[in-house]
């Protein structure tokens, strides 16, 4: 083999080696770039919710808790017409799981129960007692000043319901719960318009639809008392 052939062979081998090395390096760089640019699941999830979702969740927890408290007050009384008693049971059955869902979302988002926009809501959600163990919602510090808490009963309202008996209690419960539901619907409509997290917006739609139907039922029940 002459010198020209040997030189050509050496050049060919050098080119092949260099091409292979560049290819491997490019693959490593692409892999690194992909790993660097790909968002973590937490970051992706964070991008899916906004402050409106957080506000709605924070507000609906005490709002629902008060509805359950009102229902418990009524159910502890004698002489309550059965349709009104059944409605109170229905409200409890619907709203307790919704409270748990709101709590789960706040935990998932890494958001505390209390925010600058929610005075009086003390402590992180993970340390929050269950609704059955909570103090009276109307008596929680700062609750009367809670922004956007449409339809919430005052301490005086809650005391009036506690004192009422029989049919009078049933009538007062329905009147108060209509106002309470109307407030929840207003907050749900805000979330539907401004929220970003799909599941939270969907629950807001469910709350608005369900509670409007219950308002219609309560107005009809009032005509029978």
matplotlib code that plots the C-alpha trace (Angstrom):
import matplotlib.pyplot as plt

x = [0.0, 1.5, 1.8, -1.2, -3.5, -2.3, -2.8, -6.3, -7.2, -6.0, -8.0, -11.1, -10.8, -10.2, -13.3, -15.4, -14.2, -14.8, -18.3, -19.2, -17.9, -19.9, -23.0, -22.6, -21.9, -25.0, -27.1, -25.9, -26.5, -30.1, -30.8, -29.5, -31.5, -34.6, -34.1, -33.4, -36.3, -39.0, -40.9, -41.4, -44.9, -45.1, -44.3, -46.7, -49.5, -48.6, -49.1, -52.6, -54.2, -54.4, -55.2, -58.9, -58.9, -57.1, -59.5, -62.5, -61.3, -60.3, -63.7, -65.9, -64.4, -65.8, -68.9, -69.8, -68.8, -71.4, -74.1, -73.3, -73.4, -76.8, -78.1, -76.8, -78.7, -81.9, -81.5, -81.1, -84.5, -87.9, -91.0, -89.1, -91.2, -89.7, -89.1, -87.0, -85.2, -84.4, -83.1, -80.7, -79.4, -78.9, -76.9, -74.6, -74.1, -73.2, -71.0, -68.8, -67.1, -66.7, -64.9, -62.5, -62.0, -61.1, -58.7, -57.1, -56.6, -55.0, -52.6, -51.8, -51.1, -48.9, -51.2, -52.0, -55.6, -54.9, -53.8, -53.5, -57.0, -58.5, -58.2, -59.1, -58.2, -55.4, -53.0, -52.1, -54.8, -53.0, -53.6, -57.2, -59.7, -62.5, -65.8, -67.3, -64.4, -64.4, -65.7, -68.8, -67.9, -69.7, -67.5, -64.1, -61.9, -62.1, -64.9, -67.3, -64.7, -63.9, -63.9, -66.3, -68.0, -71.4, -74.4, -72.6, -74.8, -73.7, -73.4, -76.8, -78.3, -76.9, -78.1, -81.6, -81.6, -80.3, -83.1, -86.0, -88.1, -90.4, -91.9, -90.5, -87.0, -87.7, -89.0, -85.9, -83.6, -85.0, -84.9, -81.3, -80.2, -81.6, -79.5, -76.5, -76.9, -77.3, -73.9, -72.3, -73.7, -72.2, -68.8, -69.1, -70.0, -66.8, -64.8, -66.5, -65.6, -62.1, -60.8, -58.1, -57.9, -60.4, -61.5, -62.2, -64.2, -66.2, -67.0, -68.0, -70.5, -71.8, -72.3, -74.1, -76.5, -77.1, -77.7, -80.0, -82.2, -82.1, -83.1, -86.1, -87.0, -86.7, -88.9, -91.5, -91.2, -91.7, -95.2, -96.2, -95.1]
y = [0.0, 3.4, 6.5, 8.2, 5.3, 5.2, 9.0, 8.8, 6.0, 7.9, 11.0, 8.9, 7.4, 10.8, 12.3, 9.3, 9.6, 13.3, 13.0, 10.3, 12.4, 15.4, 13.3, 12.0, 15.4, 16.8, 14.1, 14.8, 18.5, 17.8, 15.5, 18.2, 20.9, 18.8, 18.0, 21.6, 23.0, 20.5, 21.9, 19.8, 18.6, 21.0, 23.9, 22.8, 22.4, 25.9, 27.4, 26.1, 28.0, 31.7, 33.9, 33.7, 30.0, 30.4, 33.1, 31.1, 28.0, 29.9, 31.7, 28.7, 26.6, 28.9, 29.7, 26.0, 25.4, 27.9, 26.3, 23.0, 24.6, 26.1, 22.7, 21.1, 23.7, 23.0, 19.2, 19.3, 20.8, 19.2, 20.0, 20.6, 19.7, 16.7, 18.4, 21.1, 18.5, 16.6, 19.7, 20.4, 16.8, 17.3, 20.5, 18.8, 15.8, 18.1, 20.7, 18.6, 16.8, 20.1, 21.6, 18.6, 19.2, 22.8, 21.9, 19.3, 21.9, 24.4, 21.7, 20.6, 24.2, 24.8, 27.6, 28.2, 28.5, 32.1, 34.8, 38.6, 38.6, 36.3, 38.0, 35.8, 32.5, 31.4, 28.5, 26.3, 24.1, 20.9, 21.9, 22.9, 20.9, 19.2, 21.1, 19.1, 20.2, 23.8, 26.6, 28.5, 30.0, 33.2, 33.5, 33.1, 36.1, 38.5, 36.5, 39.4, 41.3, 38.6, 40.2, 38.9, 36.5, 37.1, 35.8, 35.0, 35.1, 37.4, 36.2, 37.7, 35.8, 32.6, 33.3, 33.9, 30.6, 28.9, 30.4, 29.7, 26.6, 24.4, 25.9, 29.3, 27.8, 26.1, 29.3, 31.3, 28.6, 28.7, 32.5, 32.6, 29.8, 31.5, 34.5, 32.3, 30.3, 33.5, 34.7, 31.4, 31.7, 35.2, 33.9, 30.9, 33.2, 35.2, 32.0, 30.9, 34.2, 34.7, 31.3, 29.3, 25.9, 23.7, 21.5, 24.5, 26.3, 23.1, 22.8, 26.5, 25.7, 22.7, 24.9, 27.6, 25.1, 23.1, 26.0, 27.8, 24.7, 24.5, 28.2, 27.4, 24.5, 26.7, 29.4, 26.8, 25.3, 28.8, 28.9, 25.8, 27.0]
z = [0.0, -1.0, 1.2, -0.4, 0.4, 4.0, 4.4, 3.0, 5.3, 8.3, 7.3, 6.9, 10.4, 11.9, 10.3, 11.4, 15.0, 15.1, 13.7, 16.2, 19.1, 18.0, 17.6, 21.2, 22.6, 20.8, 22.2, 25.7, 25.3, 23.9, 26.9, 29.3, 27.6, 27.7, 31.4, 32.2, 30.2, 31.3, 34.3, 37.3, 38.1, 41.0, 38.7, 36.1, 38.7, 40.1, 36.8, 36.6, 39.5, 40.3, 43.3, 42.5, 43.0, 46.3, 47.5, 46.5, 48.3, 51.4, 51.6, 50.9, 53.7, 56.6, 54.5, 54.1, 57.8, 58.9, 56.7, 58.4, 61.8, 61.0, 59.9, 63.0, 65.1, 63.3, 63.5, 67.2, 67.7, 68.1, 66.1, 62.8, 59.7, 58.0, 54.6, 56.3, 58.3, 55.2, 53.5, 56.4, 56.2, 52.4, 52.9, 55.4, 53.1, 50.2, 51.8, 54.1, 51.2, 49.4, 52.4, 52.3, 48.6, 49.1, 51.9, 49.6, 46.9, 49.2, 50.4, 46.8, 45.9, 48.9, 50.1, 53.8, 55.0, 56.1, 53.7, 53.8, 52.2, 54.8, 58.3, 61.2, 59.5, 61.8, 61.1, 58.2, 56.8, 57.9, 61.5, 61.0, 63.0, 61.3, 61.1, 63.9, 66.2, 65.1, 67.3, 66.1, 62.8, 63.6, 66.7, 65.0, 65.3, 62.4, 60.7, 60.6, 58.7, 56.2, 52.7, 50.1, 52.6, 51.1, 52.9, 56.2, 59.4, 62.2, 65.8, 66.5, 63.5, 64.8, 68.3, 67.0, 65.2, 68.3, 70.4, 68.0, 68.3, 66.3, 63.1, 64.0, 63.9, 60.6, 59.1, 60.3, 59.1, 55.6, 55.5, 56.7, 54.5, 51.4, 52.1, 52.8, 49.6, 47.6, 48.9, 48.0, 44.5, 44.1, 45.2, 42.8, 39.9, 40.6, 40.5, 37.3, 35.6, 37.0, 38.2, 36.3, 38.0, 36.0, 38.8, 41.1, 38.4, 37.8, 41.5, 41.5, 38.7, 40.7, 43.8, 41.9, 40.2, 43.4, 45.7, 43.3, 43.2, 47.0, 47.1, 44.9, 47.3, 50.4, 49.0, 48.2, 51.7, 53.3, 51.7, 53.6, 57.1]

ax = plt.figure().add_subplot(projection="3d")
ax.plot(x, y, z, "-o")
ax.set_aspect("equal")
plt.show()
